[in-house]
Amino acid sequence: MIMKKLIFGLAAAMSLFLLAACGKSSTPQSKSDVKIGILQQLDQQALDDTEKGIREELKAKGYGKAKIKLLNAQGDQSNLNQMSQQLNRMNNTLNISIGSAASQAMEKAGNKTPLIFSAITDPVAAGLITKSAMQAPDKNATGVTVLASVKMQLNLLHKMFPKAKKIGMMYDAGEPNAMAIVKRARTAMKQMGLTPVEMTVASASDVESTARALCKKSDALFIPNDHVAAVGMATIGKVSEATKVPVVNTDPTMIQFAGVATKGASFEDIGKQTADMAIKIIKGKKVKDIPVEGPKNIKLVTNEKRMKLFGITKDMLE
C-alpha cells in the first residue's frame, strides 16, 4: 500500500512539473524573450506599410525589444518556399506573413508555430482557412484581412461619376486578392445596373497596353488589390490622365499614383491591428480563440490633383 502511494505521489508530481513546463514555454518570461518571424512577399508600398505598422505598434505597446527576423522573398516563389521553412525551424514565439503568396507558403510549410496572416483580401479563397473556421481558427493560423466593402467603393465611384456605366477592371487572374474583389464587384455592378469590362494582365510589362485597351472600352476603371497592377499603378495613372478615364482603386495606398478617391483601410493600420493580434498570442492566448478580423478603420482617401482634373469637389463625396 505504501509503495502504491509513493508511486502515485511521484506520478502526480511529474504531471505537475510537465504542466508547469508547458505553461512556461507558451508564454515568454520577458518581453525581450519574444521572437517574431516575418515573411514579406516583396517590396511594395502596401506591404512595406504593413510591416512598418507592425513594428510601430509593437514598440508602442512595450515590445520594442522583441527579436524580429524579417525575410523578404522579393516576389520569388522559390524564396518564399525556402524562407517559410526557415522561419518554421526557428522556434519563434509566432510568425507573421505579409501578402497572400507569403501566407500560402507559410501554410504549406506547416503551422507548428502560431501564424498571423496579414495584408490579404480573402483568406478563404487563398486556402488559408475555411469559412466555418473564421471565428474559431483550426489550423494554428489567424489574421487580419484588408477587404473593405466593394459595393461601398463602387457606390463612391457612381457618386463621383454617375454617367459611367461601363466599368473596366484589370487584374491578374492568378492573384487570389484580385479575384476575391472581382467576384464581389461583378455582383455589386449587376445590382447597380453597371456593366463590368474585364481584362487580365499577367506581368507589369503588359500593364500599359492593357490599360489603354481597357480605357477605350470603359467609362471608368475600378482597380482591385493586385500586385501586378500595383507595380504598374503609376503607368495606369498616366494612361488615365491621357485618356481622361478616371480610376478608383480598392487599395488606398495606390490613390497617389492613379486614383481619384476611394474608401478603404490604411495598410499601416492593418499592420498595427496585426501587431495587436500578435500581442494576444505573446500573452498566451490560443490561436483558436482569436477570430480572423477585417479592417477596423475605414477612411476616405483622395487625390486632389485628379479630383480637379475630373471635376470632383469634396462636397460631392460627403
LUMKOLTI-482297 format. One record per residue (C-alpha): residue in three letters; x, y, z; residue number from 1. Coordinates in steps of 0.02 Angstrom, whole numbers. Example, Ala and Ser with C-alpha at 12.3 -4.5 7.8 and 13.67 -1.06 7.14 Angstrom:
2
@rest: ALA	x: 615	y: -225	z: 390	nr: 1
@rest: SER	x: 684	y: -53	z: 357	nr: 2
END
This chain:
318
@rest: MET	x: 0	y: 0	z: 0	nr: 1
@rest: ILE	x: 143	y: 118	z: 47	nr: 2
@rest: MET	x: 230	y: 79	z: -118	nr: 3
@rest: LYS	x: 71	y: 117	z: -216	nr: 4
@rest: LYS	x: 51	y: 286	z: -128	nr: 5
@rest: LEU	x: 234	y: 327	z: -164	nr: 6
@rest: ILE	x: 215	y: 285	z: -349	nr: 7
@rest: PHE	x: 53	y: 386	z: -360	nr: 8
@rest: GLY	x: 136	y: 535	z: -275	nr: 9
@rest: LEU	x: 285	y: 531	z: -393	nr: 10
@rest: ALA	x: 171	y: 521	z: -545	nr: 11
@rest: ALA	x: 68	y: 668	z: -484	nr: 12
@rest: ALA	x: 223	y: 771	z: -451	nr: 13
@rest: MET	x: 291	y: 731	z: -625	nr: 14
@rest: SER	x: 125	y: 781	z: -704	nr: 15
@rest: LEU	x: 127	y: 949	z: -614	nr: 16
@rest: PHE	x: 307	y: 977	z: -670	nr: 17
@rest: LEU	x: 264	y: 942	z: -851	nr: 18
@rest: LEU	x: 112	y: 1055	z: -846	nr: 19
@rest: ALA	x: 216	y: 1195	z: -772	nr: 20
@rest: ALA	x: 349	y: 1172	z: -905	nr: 21
@rest: CYS	x: 219	y: 1179	z: -1043	nr: 22
@rest: GLY	x: 142	y: 1336	z: -971	nr: 23
@rest: LYS	x: 312	y: 1417	z: -958	nr: 24
@rest: SER	x: 356	y: 1383	z: -1141	nr: 25
@rest: SER	x: 191	y: 1452	z: -1208	nr: 26
@rest: THR	x: 217	y: 1623	z: -1127	nr: 27
@rest: PRO	x: 391	y: 1703	z: -1136	nr: 28
@rest: GLN	x: 466	y: 1755	z: -968	nr: 29
@rest: SER	x: 505	y: 1932	z: -1026	nr: 30
@rest: LYS	x: 469	y: 2045	z: -1174	nr: 31
@rest: SER	x: 648	y: 2028	z: -1232	nr: 32
@rest: ASP	x: 621	y: 1838	z: -1248	nr: 33
@rest: VAL	x: 490	y: 1865	z: -1384	nr: 34
@rest: LYS	x: 544	y: 1807	z: -1556	nr: 35
@rest: ILE	x: 440	y: 1852	z: -1708	nr: 36
@rest: GLY	x: 472	y: 1794	z: -1886	nr: 37
@rest: ILE	x: 402	y: 1898	z: -2028	nr: 38
@rest: LEU	x: 391	y: 1837	z: -2208	nr: 39
@rest: GLN	x: 355	y: 1977	z: -2332	nr: 40
@rest: GLN	x: 306	y: 1935	z: -2509	nr: 41
@rest: LEU	x: 400	y: 2076	z: -2597	nr: 42
@rest: ASP	x: 444	y: 2261	z: -2586	nr: 43
@rest: GLN	x: 281	y: 2352	z: -2623	nr: 44
@rest: GLN	x: 212	y: 2503	z: -2532	nr: 45
@rest: ALA	x: 58	y: 2420	z: -2457	nr: 46
@rest: LEU	x: 162	y: 2275	z: -2390	nr: 47
@rest: ASP	x: 301	y: 2392	z: -2331	nr: 48
@rest: ASP	x: 171	y: 2497	z: -2239	nr: 49
@rest: THR	x: 102	y: 2340	z: -2157	nr: 50
@rest: GLU	x: 274	y: 2291	z: -2093	nr: 51
@rest: LYS	x: 304	y: 2469	z: -2032	nr: 52
@rest: GLY	x: 138	y: 2468	z: -1937	nr: 53
@rest: ILE	x: 182	y: 2302	z: -1854	nr: 54
@rest: ARG	x: 347	y: 2369	z: -1788	nr: 55
@rest: GLU	x: 273	y: 2535	z: -1732	nr: 56
@rest: GLU	x: 132	y: 2454	z: -1635	nr: 57
@rest: LEU	x: 244	y: 2325	z: -1552	nr: 58
@rest: LYS	x: 358	y: 2465	z: -1494	nr: 59
@rest: ALA	x: 211	y: 2572	z: -1435	nr: 60
@rest: LYS	x: 142	y: 2426	z: -1334	nr: 61
@rest: GLY	x: 308	y: 2392	z: -1247	nr: 62
@rest: TYR	x: 379	y: 2257	z: -1361	nr: 63
@rest: GLY	x: 517	y: 2362	z: -1439	nr: 64
@rest: LYS	x: 648	y: 2238	z: -1379	nr: 65
@rest: ALA	x: 564	y: 2089	z: -1463	nr: 66
@rest: LYS	x: 681	y: 1998	z: -1581	nr: 67
@rest: ILE	x: 609	y: 2017	z: -1757	nr: 68
@rest: LYS	x: 676	y: 1918	z: -1904	nr: 69
@rest: LEU	x: 613	y: 1993	z: -2068	nr: 70
@rest: LEU	x: 634	y: 1891	z: -2227	nr: 71
@rest: ASN	x: 585	y: 1968	z: -2395	nr: 72
@rest: ALA	x: 560	y: 1848	z: -2541	nr: 73
@rest: GLN	x: 569	y: 1987	z: -2672	nr: 74
@rest: GLY	x: 423	y: 1909	z: -2764	nr: 75
@rest: ASP	x: 514	y: 1744	z: -2796	nr: 76
@rest: GLN	x: 414	y: 1586	z: -2760	nr: 77
@rest: SER	x: 566	y: 1478	z: -2726	nr: 78
@rest: ASN	x: 624	y: 1608	z: -2598	nr: 79
@rest: LEU	x: 452	y: 1602	z: -2517	nr: 80
@rest: ASN	x: 461	y: 1413	z: -2501	nr: 81
@rest: GLN	x: 636	y: 1414	z: -2426	nr: 82
@rest: MET	x: 605	y: 1560	z: -2310	nr: 83
@rest: SER	x: 440	y: 1491	z: -2243	nr: 84
@rest: GLN	x: 529	y: 1329	z: -2196	nr: 85
@rest: GLN	x: 670	y: 1430	z: -2117	nr: 86
@rest: LEU	x: 550	y: 1527	z: -2007	nr: 87
@rest: ASN	x: 461	y: 1368	z: -1955	nr: 88
@rest: ARG	x: 626	y: 1297	z: -1894	nr: 89
@rest: MET	x: 672	y: 1450	z: -1789	nr: 90
@rest: ASN	x: 566	y: 1410	z: -1636	nr: 91
@rest: ASN	x: 487	y: 1584	z: -1641	nr: 92
@rest: THR	x: 350	y: 1641	z: -1523	nr: 93
@rest: LEU	x: 246	y: 1671	z: -1679	nr: 94
@rest: ASN	x: 265	y: 1704	z: -1864	nr: 95
@rest: ILE	x: 181	y: 1838	z: -1971	nr: 96
@rest: SER	x: 156	y: 1826	z: -2159	nr: 97
@rest: ILE	x: 127	y: 1984	z: -2261	nr: 98
@rest: GLY	x: 39	y: 1956	z: -2428	nr: 99
@rest: SER	x: -60	y: 1810	z: -2500	nr: 100
@rest: ALA	x: 85	y: 1714	z: -2577	nr: 101
@rest: ALA	x: 188	y: 1730	z: -2418	nr: 102
@rest: SER	x: 41	y: 1669	z: -2315	nr: 103
@rest: GLN	x: 11	y: 1521	z: -2432	nr: 104
@rest: ALA	x: 195	y: 1474	z: -2421	nr: 105
@rest: MET	x: 189	y: 1479	z: -2230	nr: 106
@rest: GLU	x: 31	y: 1373	z: -2229	nr: 107
@rest: LYS	x: 110	y: 1247	z: -2346	nr: 108
@rest: ALA	x: 266	y: 1236	z: -2236	nr: 109
@rest: GLY	x: 157	y: 1187	z: -2089	nr: 110
@rest: ASN	x: 98	y: 1293	z: -1944	nr: 111
@rest: LYS	x: 191	y: 1218	z: -1798	nr: 112
@rest: THR	x: 220	y: 1396	z: -1741	nr: 113
@rest: PRO	x: 67	y: 1510	z: -1722	nr: 114
@rest: LEU	x: 41	y: 1608	z: -1883	nr: 115
@rest: ILE	x: -41	y: 1776	z: -1913	nr: 116
@rest: PHE	x: -75	y: 1815	z: -2097	nr: 117
@rest: SER	x: -90	y: 1998	z: -2143	nr: 118
@rest: ALA	x: -121	y: 2115	z: -2290	nr: 119
@rest: ILE	x: -227	y: 1989	z: -2385	nr: 120
@rest: THR	x: -402	y: 2009	z: -2454	nr: 121
@rest: ASP	x: -484	y: 1839	z: -2438	nr: 122
@rest: PRO	x: -401	y: 1704	z: -2330	nr: 123
@rest: VAL	x: -535	y: 1578	z: -2379	nr: 124
@rest: ALA	x: -504	y: 1600	z: -2566	nr: 125
@rest: ALA	x: -317	y: 1590	z: -2531	nr: 126
@rest: GLY	x: -341	y: 1421	z: -2445	nr: 127
@rest: LEU	x: -278	y: 1481	z: -2277	nr: 128
@rest: ILE	x: -435	y: 1444	z: -2179	nr: 129
@rest: THR	x: -611	y: 1377	z: -2207	nr: 130
@rest: LYS	x: -762	y: 1491	z: -2197	nr: 131
@rest: SER	x: -830	y: 1393	z: -2050	nr: 132
@rest: ALA	x: -668	y: 1419	z: -1952	nr: 133
@rest: MET	x: -657	y: 1609	z: -1969	nr: 134
@rest: GLN	x: -723	y: 1635	z: -1792	nr: 135
@rest: ALA	x: -626	y: 1489	z: -1717	nr: 136
@rest: PRO	x: -469	y: 1454	z: -1822	nr: 137
@rest: ASP	x: -423	y: 1271	z: -1826	nr: 138
@rest: LYS	x: -254	y: 1270	z: -1916	nr: 139
@rest: ASN	x: -149	y: 1369	z: -1789	nr: 140
@rest: ALA	x: -168	y: 1519	z: -1905	nr: 141
@rest: THR	x: -273	y: 1676	z: -1893	nr: 142
@rest: GLY	x: -252	y: 1851	z: -1961	nr: 143
@rest: VAL	x: -310	y: 2020	z: -2023	nr: 144
@rest: THR	x: -387	y: 2050	z: -2193	nr: 145
@rest: VAL	x: -392	y: 2213	z: -2292	nr: 146
@rest: LEU	x: -559	y: 2181	z: -2377	nr: 147
@rest: ALA	x: -671	y: 2333	z: -2368	nr: 148
@rest: SER	x: -846	y: 2334	z: -2441	nr: 149
@rest: VAL	x: -828	y: 2327	z: -2629	nr: 150
@rest: LYS	x: -1005	y: 2391	z: -2651	nr: 151
@rest: MET	x: -961	y: 2540	z: -2541	nr: 152
@rest: GLN	x: -814	y: 2580	z: -2655	nr: 153
@rest: LEU	x: -920	y: 2561	z: -2812	nr: 154
@rest: ASN	x: -1054	y: 2673	z: -2736	nr: 155
@rest: LEU	x: -919	y: 2805	z: -2714	nr: 156
@rest: LEU	x: -868	y: 2783	z: -2896	nr: 157
@rest: HIS	x: -1050	y: 2802	z: -2950	nr: 158
@rest: LYS	x: -1072	y: 2955	z: -2840	nr: 159
@rest: MET	x: -923	y: 3041	z: -2923	nr: 160
@rest: PHE	x: -960	y: 2981	z: -3099	nr: 161
@rest: PRO	x: -1148	y: 2946	z: -3113	nr: 162
@rest: LYS	x: -1140	y: 2939	z: -3304	nr: 163
@rest: ALA	x: -1009	y: 2800	z: -3302	nr: 164
@rest: LYS	x: -1097	y: 2637	z: -3348	nr: 165
@rest: LYS	x: -955	y: 2528	z: -3415	nr: 166
@rest: ILE	x: -831	y: 2495	z: -3276	nr: 167
@rest: GLY	x: -662	y: 2424	z: -3326	nr: 168
@rest: MET	x: -569	y: 2303	z: -3214	nr: 169
@rest: MET	x: -390	y: 2249	z: -3245	nr: 170
@rest: TYR	x: -319	y: 2109	z: -3139	nr: 171
@rest: ASP	x: -206	y: 1957	z: -3127	nr: 172
@rest: ALA	x: -320	y: 1805	z: -3137	nr: 173
@rest: GLY	x: -194	y: 1706	z: -3034	nr: 174
@rest: GLU	x: -199	y: 1829	z: -2888	nr: 175
@rest: PRO	x: -321	y: 1774	z: -2750	nr: 176
@rest: ASN	x: -335	y: 1950	z: -2682	nr: 177
@rest: ALA	x: -389	y: 2019	z: -2851	nr: 178
@rest: MET	x: -511	y: 1878	z: -2888	nr: 179
@rest: ALA	x: -596	y: 1897	z: -2719	nr: 180
@rest: ILE	x: -633	y: 2079	z: -2761	nr: 181
@rest: VAL	x: -679	y: 2047	z: -2944	nr: 182
@rest: LYS	x: -811	y: 1919	z: -2894	nr: 183
@rest: ARG	x: -889	y: 2039	z: -2771	nr: 184
@rest: ALA	x: -878	y: 2182	z: -2896	nr: 185
@rest: ARG	x: -972	y: 2082	z: -3028	nr: 186
@rest: THR	x: -1114	y: 2051	z: -2907	nr: 187
@rest: ALA	x: -1120	y: 2232	z: -2848	nr: 188
@rest: MET	x: -1115	y: 2301	z: -3026	nr: 189
@rest: LYS	x: -1259	y: 2191	z: -3077	nr: 190
@rest: GLN	x: -1361	y: 2257	z: -2931	nr: 191
@rest: MET	x: -1315	y: 2436	z: -2978	nr: 192
@rest: GLY	x: -1353	y: 2418	z: -3163	nr: 193
@rest: LEU	x: -1170	y: 2437	z: -3214	nr: 194
@rest: THR	x: -1077	y: 2334	z: -3343	nr: 195
@rest: PRO	x: -908	y: 2259	z: -3298	nr: 196
@rest: VAL	x: -774	y: 2264	z: -3434	nr: 197
@rest: GLU	x: -634	y: 2145	z: -3387	nr: 198
@rest: MET	x: -457	y: 2119	z: -3448	nr: 199
@rest: THR	x: -322	y: 2014	z: -3367	nr: 200
@rest: VAL	x: -138	y: 2057	z: -3353	nr: 201
@rest: ALA	x: 0	y: 1936	z: -3303	nr: 202
@rest: SER	x: 154	y: 2047	z: -3294	nr: 203
@rest: ALA	x: 198	y: 2229	z: -3264	nr: 204
@rest: SER	x: 264	y: 2245	z: -3442	nr: 205
@rest: ASP	x: 87	y: 2220	z: -3507	nr: 206
@rest: VAL	x: 5	y: 2350	z: -3394	nr: 207
@rest: GLU	x: 15	y: 2499	z: -3511	nr: 208
@rest: SER	x: -54	y: 2413	z: -3666	nr: 209
@rest: THR	x: -192	y: 2330	z: -3564	nr: 210
@rest: ALA	x: -238	y: 2494	z: -3478	nr: 211
@rest: ARG	x: -250	y: 2585	z: -3645	nr: 212
@rest: ALA	x: -359	y: 2449	z: -3720	nr: 213
@rest: LEU	x: -470	y: 2447	z: -3565	nr: 214
@rest: CYS	x: -490	y: 2637	z: -3564	nr: 215
@rest: LYS	x: -555	y: 2631	z: -3743	nr: 216
@rest: LYS	x: -695	y: 2515	z: -3688	nr: 217
@rest: SER	x: -736	y: 2591	z: -3518	nr: 218
@rest: ASP	x: -810	y: 2748	z: -3440	nr: 219
@rest: ALA	x: -709	y: 2724	z: -3279	nr: 220
@rest: LEU	x: -586	y: 2598	z: -3207	nr: 221
@rest: PHE	x: -603	y: 2502	z: -3045	nr: 222
@rest: ILE	x: -434	y: 2425	z: -3000	nr: 223
@rest: PRO	x: -432	y: 2287	z: -2867	nr: 224
@rest: ASN	x: -290	y: 2244	z: -2747	nr: 225
@rest: ASP	x: -167	y: 2162	z: -2865	nr: 226
@rest: HIS	x: 23	y: 2156	z: -2855	nr: 227
@rest: VAL	x: 44	y: 2167	z: -3044	nr: 228
@rest: ALA	x: -68	y: 2319	z: -3055	nr: 229
@rest: ALA	x: 16	y: 2394	z: -2901	nr: 230
@rest: VAL	x: 187	y: 2385	z: -2983	nr: 231
@rest: GLY	x: 116	y: 2470	z: -3138	nr: 232
@rest: MET	x: -1	y: 2592	z: -3049	nr: 233
@rest: ALA	x: 98	y: 2746	z: -3099	nr: 234
@rest: THR	x: 81	y: 2690	z: -3280	nr: 235
@rest: ILE	x: -107	y: 2665	z: -3257	nr: 236
@rest: GLY	x: -113	y: 2842	z: -3188	nr: 237
@rest: LYS	x: -28	y: 2914	z: -3342	nr: 238
@rest: VAL	x: -147	y: 2820	z: -3457	nr: 239
@rest: SER	x: -295	y: 2881	z: -3354	nr: 240
@rest: GLU	x: -241	y: 3062	z: -3371	nr: 241
@rest: ALA	x: -205	y: 3045	z: -3557	nr: 242
@rest: THR	x: -371	y: 2962	z: -3598	nr: 243
@rest: LYS	x: -474	y: 3059	z: -3468	nr: 244
@rest: VAL	x: -542	y: 2896	z: -3397	nr: 245
@rest: PRO	x: -547	y: 2906	z: -3206	nr: 246
@rest: VAL	x: -483	y: 2771	z: -3090	nr: 247
@rest: VAL	x: -550	y: 2714	z: -2921	nr: 248
@rest: ASN	x: -434	y: 2596	z: -2827	nr: 249
@rest: THR	x: -481	y: 2472	z: -2693	nr: 250
@rest: ASP	x: -309	y: 2499	z: -2613	nr: 251
@rest: PRO	x: -297	y: 2673	z: -2534	nr: 252
@rest: THR	x: -107	y: 2674	z: -2547	nr: 253
@rest: MET	x: -123	y: 2672	z: -2736	nr: 254
@rest: ILE	x: -228	y: 2831	z: -2746	nr: 255
@rest: GLN	x: -71	y: 2937	z: -2755	nr: 256
@rest: PHE	x: -19	y: 2851	z: -2916	nr: 257
@rest: ALA	x: -182	y: 2834	z: -3012	nr: 258
@rest: GLY	x: -345	y: 2853	z: -2918	nr: 259
@rest: VAL	x: -465	y: 2995	z: -2887	nr: 260
@rest: ALA	x: -534	y: 2936	z: -2720	nr: 261
@rest: THR	x: -580	y: 2778	z: -2625	nr: 262
@rest: LYS	x: -634	y: 2714	z: -2456	nr: 263
@rest: GLY	x: -528	y: 2581	z: -2377	nr: 264
@rest: ALA	x: -404	y: 2529	z: -2244	nr: 265
@rest: SER	x: -232	y: 2603	z: -2218	nr: 266
@rest: PHE	x: -105	y: 2463	z: -2229	nr: 267
@rest: GLU	x: -8	y: 2542	z: -2087	nr: 268
@rest: ASP	x: -166	y: 2525	z: -1982	nr: 269
@rest: ILE	x: -180	y: 2344	z: -2041	nr: 270
@rest: GLY	x: -2	y: 2317	z: -1978	nr: 271
@rest: LYS	x: -46	y: 2391	z: -1808	nr: 272
@rest: GLN	x: -201	y: 2282	z: -1798	nr: 273
@rest: THR	x: -90	y: 2132	z: -1839	nr: 274
@rest: ALA	x: 31	y: 2178	z: -1701	nr: 275
@rest: ASP	x: -111	y: 2191	z: -1575	nr: 276
@rest: MET	x: -163	y: 2015	z: -1625	nr: 277
@rest: ALA	x: 17	y: 1956	z: -1605	nr: 278
@rest: ILE	x: 23	y: 2027	z: -1429	nr: 279
@rest: LYS	x: -128	y: 1920	z: -1383	nr: 280
@rest: ILE	x: -29	y: 1765	z: -1434	nr: 281
@rest: ILE	x: 127	y: 1826	z: -1344	nr: 282
@rest: LYS	x: 23	y: 1842	z: -1185	nr: 283
@rest: GLY	x: -32	y: 1662	z: -1201	nr: 284
@rest: LYS	x: -198	y: 1668	z: -1293	nr: 285
@rest: LYS	x: -228	y: 1519	z: -1406	nr: 286
@rest: VAL	x: -245	y: 1546	z: -1594	nr: 287
@rest: LYS	x: -411	y: 1453	z: -1595	nr: 288
@rest: ASP	x: -481	y: 1588	z: -1479	nr: 289
@rest: ILE	x: -430	y: 1732	z: -1595	nr: 290
@rest: PRO	x: -554	y: 1756	z: -1739	nr: 291
@rest: VAL	x: -497	y: 1821	z: -1908	nr: 292
@rest: GLU	x: -525	y: 2009	z: -1914	nr: 293
@rest: GLY	x: -571	y: 2131	z: -2051	nr: 294
@rest: PRO	x: -504	y: 2310	z: -2053	nr: 295
@rest: LYS	x: -563	y: 2413	z: -1905	nr: 296
@rest: ASN	x: -530	y: 2584	z: -1980	nr: 297
@rest: ILE	x: -605	y: 2632	z: -2149	nr: 298
@rest: LYS	x: -554	y: 2803	z: -2216	nr: 299
@rest: LEU	x: -593	y: 2912	z: -2366	nr: 300
@rest: VAL	x: -432	y: 2943	z: -2463	nr: 301
@rest: THR	x: -425	y: 3070	z: -2605	nr: 302
@rest: ASN	x: -304	y: 3136	z: -2735	nr: 303
@rest: GLU	x: -331	y: 3324	z: -2752	nr: 304
@rest: LYS	x: -241	y: 3336	z: -2919	nr: 305
@rest: ARG	x: -352	y: 3205	z: -3001	nr: 306
@rest: MET	x: -508	y: 3269	z: -2915	nr: 307
@rest: LYS	x: -475	y: 3436	z: -3000	nr: 308
@rest: LEU	x: -436	y: 3350	z: -3166	nr: 309
@rest: PHE	x: -603	y: 3258	z: -3165	nr: 310
@rest: GLY	x: -707	y: 3399	z: -3090	nr: 311
@rest: ILE	x: -738	y: 3316	z: -2921	nr: 312
@rest: THR	x: -764	y: 3425	z: -2766	nr: 313
@rest: LYS	x: -756	y: 3372	z: -2584	nr: 314
@rest: ASP	x: -940	y: 3411	z: -2555	nr: 315
@rest: MET	x: -981	y: 3280	z: -2688	nr: 316
@rest: LEU	x: -900	y: 3148	z: -2576	nr: 317
@rest: GLU	x: -995	y: 3191	z: -2418	nr: 318
END
